[in-house]
Amino acid sequence: MIETVSNPLTSVELSDRPLVSVVMPCLNEEEALSSCIEKIQSTFAAAHINGEIVVCDNGSTDNSVAIAESMGVRVVHQPLRGYGNAYSKGFANAHGTFLIMGDADDTYDFRMIPQFLDYLCNKNYEFVTGSRYLHGGQTAIPFLHRLFGNPALTALLNFLFGTRYTDVYCGFRGFSRAAYEAICPVSPGMEFNLELAINAGLANLRIAEIPIQLHPRKGESKLRTMRDGWRSLRMMLLYCPNKIFLYPGLAILLLGVCTHITVLLNLVHYQGRSLGAVTGIFATIFSVVGFEILNLGLHAKTYSWSRRFDRNNLFLRQFYKRFNLESGLLLGLSMMLGGSLILVNLVVSWIDSNFMPLEQPGWASLAATLIIIGCGIVFSSLFISSMSMKKLEVYEQ
């Protein structure tokens, strides 16, 4: 559940280690970087916050690094380009109990840091994110992003993951170090921000949104609309296998099986004729497509199980205890053998009838379905068994 909050923090107690680390990725931000650092430093002093600033340089060729170092800021270098890569390196080198992230382009007002800390320190929220869509703070967002891109991605993410964000792509956020370790983001690019929001929901963290005002950017934008939008969409599809793969795949597979049964048992007639070869072909299409979607969903779910929050997913643990490489190979080869025997019998009957049309062509469609799906199970077993066995070994220790 997300709560909207707006109360400021007036003071934060000092401690030996930094209470908070403000981490900023930097790629040629000389126009805005000094302004950001000044705001953070003055905010630390005014609110008596024991904090540090970490600038993660992502290969700047301007004076950004020199500016940061001249202002007493710690600079770390990430040679791998990418928004997510820069943040990952910056967070890894931060020492604070709490982490604040924000861009170095002066679009976010770092004087709001005490508000974030108030809800992290005093109100026990674990993931606090700004929202540019509360209280009209979105006017500086580019027109298409403001009206279509961001709202569409936010609505889709809320639908897929049951969250209630109003601005899933805001880059001004704060969280505890423990929360960051639970979120465990790995994305190298702009989708890093989206992964934070998704994983915070999946980890059942206490989430709050704070209304913020976005200011015009200083310097050149690094955002690439089509590329970053697609990568965000791709991530959501991968992280939500049930709604994207498993449910649709199961429905299509059942439709194919029912169509096969209808054809073989002559359950439906049209003008006195039973359904023939064409309907059987559709049965094969539905069955194979449904199986492949289910198979992709199982791969995606196994991936998410191997590195995220459904550690106690009883279904997958029990499934993979029974479904191993050997059982998968046995099932797949058995289906291929069964389909092959049906085809051999049909060919023999076809030859004996002097190549006349088959009386029940639906059996040929069923045989093709069994062979194709059986082959898919064999090769899929080779792939997913390695992931599942590794995961089970870790859990059984």
PEZI-V548329 format. One record per residue. RES is the residue in three letters. PSI is psi in whole degrees, 0 to 359 (none if undefined). NEAR is the number of other C-alpha atoms within 8 Angstrom. Layout:
res = [RES & RES]
psi = [PSI & PSI]
near = [NEAR & NEAR]
//
This chain:
res = [MET & ILE & GLU & THR & VAL & SER & ASN & PRO & LEU & THR & SER & VAL & GLU & LEU & SER & ASP & ARG & PRO & LEU & VAL & SER & VAL & VAL & MET & PRO & CYS & LEU & ASN & GLU & GLU & GLU & ALA & LEU & SER & SER & CYS & ILE & GLU & LYS & ILE & GLN & SER & THR & PHE & ALA & ALA & ALA & HIS & ILE & ASN & GLY & GLU & ILE & VAL & VAL & CYS & ASP & ASN & GLY & SER & THR & ASP & ASN & SER & VAL & ALA & ILE & ALA & GLU & SER & MET & GLY & VAL & ARG & VAL & VAL & HIS & GLN & PRO & LEU & ARG & GLY & TYR & GLY & ASN & ALA & TYR & SER & LYS & GLY & PHE & ALA & ASN & ALA & HIS & GLY & THR & PHE & LEU & ILE & MET & GLY & ASP & ALA & ASP & ASP & THR & TYR & ASP & PHE & ARG & MET & ILE & PRO & GLN & PHE & LEU & ASP & TYR & LEU & CYS & ASN & LYS & ASN & TYR & GLU & PHE & VAL & THR & GLY & SER & ARG & TYR & LEU & HIS & GLY & GLY & GLN & THR & ALA & ILE & PRO & PHE & LEU & HIS & ARG & LEU & PHE & GLY & ASN & PRO & ALA & LEU & THR & ALA & LEU & LEU & ASN & PHE & LEU & PHE & GLY & THR & ARG & TYR & THR & ASP & VAL & TYR & CYS & GLY & PHE & ARG & GLY & PHE & SER & ARG & ALA & ALA & TYR & GLU & ALA & ILE & CYS & PRO & VAL & SER & PRO & GLY & MET & GLU & PHE & ASN & LEU & GLU & LEU & ALA & ILE & ASN & ALA & GLY & LEU & ALA & ASN & LEU & ARG & ILE & ALA & GLU & ILE & PRO & ILE & GLN & LEU & HIS & PRO & ARG & LYS & GLY & GLU & SER & LYS & LEU & ARG & THR & MET & ARG & ASP & GLY & TRP & ARG & SER & LEU & ARG & MET & MET & LEU & LEU & TYR & CYS & PRO & ASN & LYS & ILE & PHE & LEU & TYR & PRO & GLY & LEU & ALA & ILE & LEU & LEU & LEU & GLY & VAL & CYS & THR & HIS & ILE & THR & VAL & LEU & LEU & ASN & LEU & VAL & HIS & TYR & GLN & GLY & ARG & SER & LEU & GLY & ALA & VAL & THR & GLY & ILE & PHE & ALA & THR & ILE & PHE & SER & VAL & VAL & GLY & PHE & GLU & ILE & LEU & ASN & LEU & GLY & LEU & HIS & ALA & LYS & THR & TYR & SER & TRP & SER & ARG & ARG & PHE & ASP & ARG & ASN & ASN & LEU & PHE & LEU & ARG & GLN & PHE & TYR & LYS & ARG & PHE & ASN & LEU & GLU & SER & GLY & LEU & LEU & LEU & GLY & LEU & SER & MET & MET & LEU & GLY & GLY & SER & LEU & ILE & LEU & VAL & ASN & LEU & VAL & VAL & SER & TRP & ILE & ASP & SER & ASN & PHE & MET & PRO & LEU & GLU & GLN & PRO & GLY & TRP & ALA & SER & LEU & ALA & ALA & THR & LEU & ILE & ILE & ILE & GLY & CYS & GLY & ILE & VAL & PHE & SER & SER & LEU & PHE & ILE & SER & SER & MET & SER & MET & LYS & LYS & LEU & GLU & VAL & TYR & GLU & GLN]
psi = [138 & 132 & 140 & 129 & 159 & 9 & 133 & 160 & 133 & 328 & 154 & 133 & 147 & 156 & 167 & 311 & 158 & 134 & 321 & 144 & 124 & 118 & 127 & 125 & 150 & 123 & 98 & 61 & 36 & 335 & 331 & 343 & 316 & 324 & 319 & 314 & 318 & 317 & 318 & 313 & 318 & 326 & 317 & 314 & 317 & 324 & 4 & 48 & 128 & 96 & 167 & 158 & 129 & 118 & 123 & 106 & 132 & 30 & 36 & 143 & 4 & 208 & 17 & 312 & 316 & 321 & 313 & 315 & 325 & 339 & 12 & 22 & 141 & 130 & 129 & 156 & 134 & 104 & 338 & 118 & 148 & 139 & 313 & 320 & 319 & 314 & 320 & 317 & 320 & 315 & 324 & 335 & 5 & 148 & 353 & 154 & 325 & 151 & 130 & 130 & 142 & 150 & 154 & 27 & 9 & 23 & 335 & 143 & 99 & 353 & 353 & 1 & 318 & 327 & 316 & 315 & 328 & 316 & 340 & 318 & 315 & 332 & 3 & 29 & 149 & 338 & 111 & 124 & 143 & 157 & 123 & 355 & 5 & 132 & 29 & 36 & 10 & 7 & 334 & 356 & 138 & 147 & 306 & 321 & 322 & 319 & 334 & 301 & 300 & 312 & 323 & 314 & 321 & 315 & 318 & 317 & 317 & 321 & 315 & 326 & 3 & 26 & 177 & 39 & 152 & 345 & 88 & 345 & 11 & 134 & 12 & 103 & 159 & 147 & 160 & 161 & 323 & 321 & 318 & 320 & 328 & 322 & 317 & 60 & 150 & 357 & 137 & 338 & 207 & 338 & 353 & 318 & 318 & 321 & 323 & 313 & 317 & 309 & 331 & 320 & 317 & 329 & 1 & 38 & 155 & 117 & 138 & 149 & 140 & 129 & 130 & 163 & 123 & 135 & 157 & 142 & 145 & 128 & 181 & 136 & 142 & 358 & 135 & 107 & 303 & 314 & 311 & 326 & 317 & 318 & 325 & 315 & 318 & 320 & 316 & 321 & 320 & 325 & 358 & 65 & 330 & 305 & 330 & 322 & 303 & 310 & 310 & 318 & 317 & 320 & 316 & 320 & 316 & 324 & 318 & 317 & 316 & 323 & 318 & 312 & 318 & 318 & 313 & 326 & 3 & 46 & 337 & 135 & 150 & 118 & 43 & 358 & 142 & 162 & 142 & 215 & 322 & 317 & 323 & 324 & 317 & 324 & 319 & 317 & 310 & 315 & 313 & 315 & 316 & 317 & 317 & 321 & 317 & 319 & 316 & 321 & 321 & 321 & 314 & 318 & 323 & 321 & 312 & 323 & 327 & 344 & 5 & 222 & 348 & 53 & 323 & 32 & 99 & 320 & 310 & 321 & 315 & 321 & 313 & 344 & 332 & 331 & 102 & 187 & 317 & 315 & 324 & 316 & 319 & 315 & 312 & 315 & 325 & 317 & 319 & 320 & 316 & 315 & 322 & 319 & 320 & 316 & 318 & 315 & 319 & 319 & 318 & 314 & 322 & 319 & 316 & 330 & 14 & 41 & 33 & 160 & 143 & 144 & 325 & 81 & 345 & 334 & 328 & 320 & 320 & 318 & 316 & 320 & 313 & 318 & 315 & 312 & 320 & 318 & 320 & 320 & 320 & 308 & 330 & 323 & 322 & 327 & 308 & 340 & 324 & 318 & 315 & 320 & 320 & 320 & 316 & 324 & 320 & 317 & 330 & 355 & none]
near = [7 & 10 & 7 & 8 & 8 & 7 & 6 & 8 & 10 & 6 & 8 & 9 & 7 & 9 & 7 & 4 & 8 & 13 & 12 & 14 & 16 & 12 & 16 & 14 & 15 & 14 & 10 & 10 & 14 & 10 & 8 & 12 & 14 & 11 & 8 & 12 & 11 & 8 & 11 & 12 & 8 & 8 & 13 & 11 & 8 & 7 & 10 & 10 & 14 & 13 & 11 & 10 & 12 & 15 & 14 & 16 & 14 & 14 & 10 & 12 & 7 & 8 & 9 & 14 & 10 & 7 & 11 & 15 & 10 & 7 & 8 & 6 & 11 & 9 & 11 & 11 & 9 & 12 & 6 & 7 & 9 & 10 & 11 & 14 & 13 & 16 & 12 & 9 & 12 & 15 & 9 & 6 & 8 & 10 & 8 & 13 & 11 & 13 & 15 & 13 & 11 & 13 & 12 & 12 & 13 & 14 & 11 & 12 & 11 & 10 & 8 & 8 & 10 & 13 & 11 & 13 & 12 & 12 & 11 & 16 & 8 & 7 & 7 & 8 & 12 & 11 & 15 & 15 & 13 & 13 & 14 & 14 & 10 & 10 & 7 & 8 & 13 & 10 & 8 & 8 & 8 & 7 & 6 & 7 & 10 & 12 & 8 & 8 & 10 & 12 & 12 & 8 & 10 & 13 & 8 & 8 & 12 & 11 & 8 & 9 & 10 & 7 & 10 & 7 & 9 & 9 & 12 & 12 & 8 & 11 & 10 & 11 & 13 & 14 & 13 & 12 & 10 & 6 & 12 & 10 & 7 & 8 & 11 & 8 & 9 & 7 & 10 & 10 & 10 & 13 & 13 & 13 & 12 & 11 & 11 & 10 & 9 & 10 & 11 & 13 & 11 & 9 & 9 & 6 & 11 & 10 & 14 & 13 & 13 & 13 & 14 & 12 & 10 & 13 & 9 & 7 & 9 & 10 & 8 & 5 & 5 & 4 & 6 & 7 & 6 & 6 & 7 & 12 & 10 & 8 & 9 & 11 & 9 & 8 & 10 & 10 & 9 & 8 & 9 & 11 & 13 & 9 & 9 & 10 & 12 & 13 & 9 & 12 & 14 & 11 & 9 & 12 & 14 & 10 & 11 & 16 & 10 & 9 & 12 & 13 & 8 & 10 & 15 & 10 & 6 & 9 & 8 & 8 & 9 & 7 & 4 & 5 & 6 & 10 & 12 & 10 & 9 & 7 & 11 & 16 & 9 & 10 & 15 & 14 & 9 & 12 & 15 & 13 & 11 & 16 & 12 & 10 & 12 & 13 & 9 & 9 & 13 & 10 & 9 & 11 & 12 & 12 & 9 & 11 & 11 & 9 & 6 & 9 & 9 & 7 & 6 & 5 & 8 & 6 & 6 & 8 & 10 & 8 & 8 & 11 & 8 & 7 & 9 & 11 & 9 & 7 & 9 & 12 & 11 & 8 & 11 & 14 & 11 & 9 & 12 & 14 & 9 & 11 & 14 & 10 & 8 & 11 & 10 & 8 & 8 & 11 & 8 & 8 & 8 & 12 & 8 & 7 & 7 & 6 & 7 & 6 & 5 & 7 & 4 & 7 & 10 & 13 & 10 & 10 & 13 & 12 & 13 & 10 & 12 & 12 & 14 & 10 & 13 & 14 & 11 & 10 & 12 & 13 & 8 & 9 & 12 & 9 & 8 & 10 & 10 & 8 & 11 & 11 & 10 & 8 & 9 & 11 & 8 & 7 & 6 & 5 & 4]
//
